[in-house]
Amino acid sequence: MLAVTAIIRPEKIMDVQDALYTKGFSAMTKTTVSGRGKERGIKVGDVLYQEMTKVMIYMVVEDDEKDAVVDTILQTAMTGEKGNPGDGKIFVSPVYESYTISTQSLD
């Protein structure tokens, strides 16, 4: 199993969620986060916004589903024709074990 963690623009969450659902991926955890990437914030007029609000999606998928999930997020979360700084980031990491609390069993 693999954990897919994506940090995306808040205005893209419904598009990404709908696209994943359409492809059969409905299980996810999402939360509002704030931070910054390499761009170190954005300046609008005289105001420097050093942290931006984003949405983090966390999903655990089977190894053979990873490419479909990552590709869906990449295509759906990108803004503009070629993307823009701040569109987000996707991290993939291994999951060694998963337990269901209600049944107290290893998945």
NULO-143470 format. One record per atom (N, C-alpha, C): residue in three letters; atom name; x, z, y. Coordinates in steps of 0.05 Angstrom, whole numbers, plus 5000, padded with zeros to 4 digits. Example, Ala and Ser with C-alpha at 12.3 -4.5 7.8 and 13.67 -1.06 7.14 Angstrom:
BEGIN
- marfi; torba; X; Z; Y
- ALA; N; 5264; 5156; 4886
- ALA; CA; 5246; 5156; 4910
- ALA; C; 5264; 5156; 4934
- SER; N; 5257; 5142; 4955
- SER; CA; 5273; 5143; 4979
- SER; C; 5258; 5157; 5001
//
This chain:
BEGIN
- marfi; torba; X; Z; Y
- MET; N; 5017; 5000; 4977
- MET; CA; 5000; 5000; 5000
- MET; C; 5018; 5000; 5025
- LEU; N; 5006; 4989; 5046
- LEU; CA; 5021; 4987; 5072
- LEU; C; 5003; 4997; 5094
- ALA; N; 5015; 5011; 5113
- ALA; CA; 5001; 5019; 5138
- ALA; C; 5007; 4998; 5159
- VAL; N; 4986; 4988; 5171
- VAL; CA; 4988; 4970; 5194
- VAL; C; 4978; 4985; 5218
- THR; N; 4996; 4988; 5238
- THR; CA; 4990; 5002; 5263
- THR; C; 4993; 4981; 5285
- ALA; N; 4971; 4976; 5299
- ALA; CA; 4972; 4957; 5321
- ALA; C; 4964; 4971; 5347
- ILE; N; 4979; 4965; 5368
- ILE; CA; 4973; 4975; 5395
- ILE; C; 4966; 4951; 5411
- ILE; N; 4941; 4950; 5421
- ILE; CA; 4931; 4926; 5435
- ILE; C; 4917; 4933; 5461
- ARG; N; 4912; 4913; 5477
- ARG; CA; 4897; 4917; 5502
- ARG; C; 4869; 4926; 5496
- PRO; N; 4858; 4945; 5511
- PRO; CA; 4831; 4955; 5506
- PRO; C; 4810; 4933; 5507
- GLU; N; 4813; 4913; 5524
- GLU; CA; 4793; 4892; 5527
- GLU; C; 4792; 4873; 5502
- LYS; N; 4812; 4876; 5484
- LYS; CA; 4813; 4859; 5460
- LYS; C; 4803; 4873; 5435
- ILE; N; 4797; 4899; 5437
- ILE; CA; 4790; 4914; 5413
- ILE; C; 4765; 4903; 5398
- MET; N; 4745; 4896; 5412
- MET; CA; 4721; 4887; 5399
- MET; C; 4726; 4860; 5385
- ASP; N; 4741; 4842; 5398
- ASP; CA; 4748; 4816; 5386
- ASP; C; 4764; 4820; 5361
- VAL; N; 4784; 4838; 5362
- VAL; CA; 4801; 4843; 5339
- VAL; C; 4785; 4856; 5316
- GLN; N; 4769; 4876; 5323
- GLN; CA; 4752; 4890; 5304
- GLN; C; 4733; 4870; 5290
- ASP; N; 4720; 4853; 5305
- ASP; CA; 4701; 4834; 5294
- ASP; C; 4715; 4813; 5276
- ALA; N; 4739; 4804; 5285
- ALA; CA; 4754; 4785; 5269
- ALA; C; 4763; 4797; 5242
- LEU; N; 4772; 4822; 5243
- LEU; CA; 4780; 4836; 5218
- LEU; C; 4756; 4840; 5200
- TYR; N; 4734; 4848; 5211
- TYR; CA; 4709; 4852; 5196
- TYR; C; 4700; 4826; 5182
- THR; N; 4702; 4804; 5197
- THR; CA; 4694; 4778; 5186
- THR; C; 4711; 4771; 5162
- LYS; N; 4736; 4779; 5162
- LYS; CA; 4754; 4773; 5140
- LYS; C; 4754; 4795; 5118
- GLY; N; 4735; 4814; 5120
- GLY; CA; 4732; 4834; 5099
- GLY; C; 4747; 4859; 5103
- PHE; N; 4758; 4864; 5127
- PHE; CA; 4773; 4888; 5132
- PHE; C; 4758; 4905; 5152
- SER; N; 4742; 4925; 5142
- SER; CA; 4726; 4941; 5160
- SER; C; 4736; 4969; 5163
- ALA; N; 4753; 4979; 5145
- ALA; CA; 4763; 5006; 5146
- ALA; C; 4787; 5008; 5165
- MET; N; 4784; 5024; 5186
- MET; CA; 4805; 5027; 5206
- MET; C; 4800; 5053; 5221
- THR; N; 4821; 5063; 5233
- THR; CA; 4819; 5085; 5251
- THR; C; 4829; 5074; 5278
- LYS; N; 4815; 5081; 5299
- LYS; CA; 4824; 5071; 5326
- LYS; C; 4824; 5094; 5345
- THR; N; 4842; 5094; 5363
- THR; CA; 4844; 5115; 5383
- THR; C; 4856; 5104; 5409
- THR; N; 4849; 5116; 5431
- THR; CA; 4860; 5108; 5457
- THR; C; 4887; 5122; 5461
- VAL; N; 4906; 5106; 5468
- VAL; CA; 4933; 5116; 5473
- VAL; C; 4943; 5106; 5500
- SER; N; 4965; 5118; 5510
- SER; CA; 4977; 5107; 5534
- SER; C; 5007; 5107; 5530
- GLY; N; 5020; 5089; 5544
- GLY; CA; 5049; 5087; 5542
- GLY; C; 5058; 5061; 5556
- ARG; N; 5082; 5054; 5549
- ARG; CA; 5093; 5029; 5561
- ARG; C; 5113; 5017; 5542
- GLY; N; 5117; 4992; 5545
- GLY; CA; 5137; 4977; 5529
- GLY; C; 5161; 4971; 5545
- LYS; N; 5174; 4949; 5538
- LYS; CA; 5198; 4940; 5552
- LYS; C; 5194; 4934; 5581
- GLU; N; 5169; 4927; 5588
- GLU; CA; 5164; 4919; 5616
- GLU; C; 5165; 4943; 5635
- ARG; N; 5165; 4968; 5624
- ARG; CA; 5167; 4992; 5639
- ARG; C; 5145; 4995; 5661
- GLY; N; 5122; 4987; 5654
- GLY; CA; 5099; 4990; 5673
- GLY; C; 5093; 4964; 5688
- ILE; N; 5075; 4965; 5707
- ILE; CA; 5067; 4942; 5722
- ILE; C; 5063; 4950; 5751
- LYS; N; 5072; 4933; 5769
- LYS; CA; 5069; 4939; 5798
- LYS; C; 5047; 4922; 5809
- VAL; N; 5028; 4935; 5822
- VAL; CA; 5006; 4922; 5835
- VAL; C; 5007; 4931; 5865
- GLY; N; 5015; 4912; 5882
- GLY; CA; 5019; 4920; 5910
- GLY; C; 5042; 4940; 5912
- ASP; N; 5037; 4962; 5924
- ASP; CA; 5057; 4983; 5927
- ASP; C; 5055; 5004; 5905
- VAL; N; 5036; 5001; 5886
- VAL; CA; 5032; 5021; 5865
- VAL; C; 5046; 5012; 5839
- LEU; N; 5062; 5030; 5828
- LEU; CA; 5074; 5025; 5802
- LEU; C; 5059; 5041; 5781
- TYR; N; 5047; 5028; 5762
- TYR; CA; 5034; 5041; 5739
- TYR; C; 5054; 5042; 5716
- GLN; N; 5064; 5065; 5711
- GLN; CA; 5085; 5068; 5691
- GLN; C; 5075; 5070; 5662
- GLU; N; 5050; 5077; 5659
- GLU; CA; 5038; 5078; 5633
- GLU; C; 5012; 5063; 5633
- MET; N; 5007; 5048; 5612
- MET; CA; 4982; 5033; 5610
- MET; C; 4965; 5043; 5587
- THR; N; 4939; 5042; 5590
- THR; CA; 4921; 5050; 5569
- THR; C; 4919; 5028; 5549
- LYS; N; 4921; 5034; 5523
- LYS; CA; 4918; 5015; 5501
- LYS; C; 4900; 5027; 5480
- VAL; N; 4894; 5011; 5460
- VAL; CA; 4880; 5021; 5436
- VAL; C; 4898; 5018; 5412
- MET; N; 4900; 5039; 5396
- MET; CA; 4916; 5038; 5372
- MET; C; 4898; 5036; 5348
- ILE; N; 4902; 5016; 5331
- ILE; CA; 4887; 5012; 5306
- ILE; C; 4906; 5020; 5284
- TYR; N; 4896; 5035; 5265
- TYR; CA; 4911; 5043; 5241
- TYR; C; 4896; 5035; 5217
- MET; N; 4908; 5020; 5199
- MET; CA; 4895; 5011; 5175
- MET; C; 4915; 5014; 5152
- VAL; N; 4904; 5020; 5128
- VAL; CA; 4920; 5019; 5104
- VAL; C; 4909; 4997; 5086
- VAL; N; 4926; 4979; 5078
- VAL; CA; 4917; 4955; 5063
- VAL; C; 4935; 4952; 5039
- GLU; N; 4926; 4937; 5020
- GLU; CA; 4942; 4929; 4997
- GLU; C; 4964; 4910; 5006
- ASP; N; 4986; 4910; 4992
- ASP; CA; 5009; 4893; 5000
- ASP; C; 5002; 4864; 5004
- ASP; N; 4985; 4853; 4986
- ASP; CA; 4978; 4825; 4988
- ASP; C; 4957; 4819; 5010
- GLU; N; 4947; 4840; 5024
- GLU; CA; 4929; 4836; 5046
- GLU; C; 4942; 4837; 5074
- LYS; N; 4967; 4846; 5074
- LYS; CA; 4982; 4851; 5099
- LYS; C; 4983; 4826; 5116
- ASP; N; 4991; 4803; 5105
- ASP; CA; 4993; 4779; 5121
- ASP; C; 4967; 4771; 5135
- ALA; N; 4945; 4773; 5120
- ALA; CA; 4919; 4766; 5132
- ALA; C; 4912; 4785; 5155
- VAL; N; 4917; 4810; 5152
- VAL; CA; 4911; 4830; 5172
- VAL; C; 4928; 4825; 5197
- VAL; N; 4955; 4823; 5192
- VAL; CA; 4973; 4819; 5215
- VAL; C; 4967; 4793; 5229
- ASP; N; 4963; 4771; 5215
- ASP; CA; 4957; 4745; 5227
- ASP; C; 4932; 4747; 5244
- THR; N; 4911; 4760; 5233
- THR; CA; 4886; 4763; 5248
- THR; C; 4890; 4778; 5274
- ILE; N; 4905; 4800; 5273
- ILE; CA; 4910; 4815; 5297
- ILE; C; 4926; 4799; 5317
- LEU; N; 4947; 4786; 5307
- LEU; CA; 4964; 4770; 5325
- LEU; C; 4948; 4748; 5339
- GLN; N; 4932; 4734; 5325
- GLN; CA; 4916; 4712; 5337
- GLN; C; 4894; 4722; 5356
- THR; N; 4882; 4745; 5349
- THR; CA; 4859; 4754; 5364
- THR; C; 4867; 4771; 5388
- ALA; N; 4889; 4786; 5386
- ALA; CA; 4896; 4804; 5408
- ALA; C; 4912; 4791; 5430
- MET; N; 4922; 4767; 5425
- MET; CA; 4939; 4753; 5445
- MET; C; 4921; 4744; 5468
- THR; N; 4932; 4747; 5493
- THR; CA; 4917; 4737; 5516
- THR; C; 4931; 4712; 5526
- GLY; N; 4915; 4694; 5536
- GLY; CA; 4926; 4669; 5546
- GLY; C; 4935; 4651; 5524
- GLU; N; 4944; 4627; 5531
- GLU; CA; 4953; 4608; 5511
- GLU; C; 4979; 4615; 5497
- LYS; N; 4997; 4628; 5512
- LYS; CA; 5023; 4635; 5501
- LYS; C; 5027; 4665; 5500
- GLY; N; 5007; 4681; 5506
- GLY; CA; 5010; 4710; 5506
- GLY; C; 5022; 4719; 5532
- ASN; N; 5020; 4745; 5536
- ASN; CA; 5030; 4758; 5561
- ASN; C; 5044; 4784; 5554
- PRO; N; 5063; 4793; 5570
- PRO; CA; 5075; 4819; 5566
- PRO; C; 5052; 4840; 5566
- GLY; N; 5054; 4859; 5548
- GLY; CA; 5034; 4880; 5547
- GLY; C; 5011; 4874; 5528
- ASP; N; 5013; 4851; 5514
- ASP; CA; 4992; 4844; 5495
- ASP; C; 4992; 4864; 5471
- GLY; N; 5014; 4875; 5465
- GLY; CA; 5015; 4896; 5444
- GLY; C; 5037; 4893; 5424
- LYS; N; 5035; 4909; 5403
- LYS; CA; 5056; 4910; 5383
- LYS; C; 5043; 4917; 5357
- ILE; N; 5054; 4907; 5335
- ILE; CA; 5044; 4914; 5308
- ILE; C; 5067; 4925; 5292
- PHE; N; 5062; 4947; 5278
- PHE; CA; 5082; 4959; 5261
- PHE; C; 5071; 4960; 5232
- VAL; N; 5088; 4954; 5213
- VAL; CA; 5080; 4955; 5184
- VAL; C; 5100; 4975; 5170
- SER; N; 5089; 4994; 5156
- SER; CA; 5105; 5013; 5142
- SER; C; 5093; 5019; 5114
- PRO; N; 5110; 5028; 5096
- PRO; CA; 5099; 5035; 5069
- PRO; C; 5082; 5060; 5069
- VAL; N; 5063; 5060; 5051
- VAL; CA; 5047; 5084; 5045
- VAL; C; 5052; 5091; 5016
- TYR; N; 5062; 5114; 5011
- TYR; CA; 5070; 5122; 4984
- TYR; C; 5047; 5133; 4968
- GLU; N; 5029; 5148; 4981
- GLU; CA; 5006; 5160; 4968
- GLU; C; 4983; 5161; 4987
- SER; N; 4959; 5161; 4976
- SER; CA; 4934; 5164; 4991
- SER; C; 4915; 5181; 4975
- TYR; N; 4903; 5200; 4988
- TYR; CA; 4884; 5218; 4975
- TYR; C; 4857; 5217; 4989
- THR; N; 4836; 5219; 4973
- THR; CA; 4809; 5222; 4984
- THR; C; 4802; 5251; 4984
- ILE; N; 4796; 5262; 5007
- ILE; CA; 4792; 5291; 5009
- ILE; C; 4767; 5300; 4994
- SER; N; 4745; 5284; 4996
- SER; CA; 4719; 5293; 4983
- SER; C; 4721; 5294; 4953
- THR; N; 4737; 5277; 4941
- THR; CA; 4740; 5277; 4912
- THR; C; 4766; 5291; 4903
- GLN; N; 4783; 5297; 4922
- GLN; CA; 4809; 5309; 4917
- GLN; C; 4825; 5293; 4897
- SER; N; 4823; 5266; 4900
- SER; CA; 4837; 5250; 4880
- SER; C; 4856; 5230; 4894
- LEU; N; 4876; 5223; 4879
- LEU; CA; 4895; 5203; 4888
- LEU; C; 4882; 5176; 4887
- ASP; N; 4883; 5160; 4908
- ASP; CA; 4871; 5133; 4908
- ASP; C; 4888; 5114; 4893
//
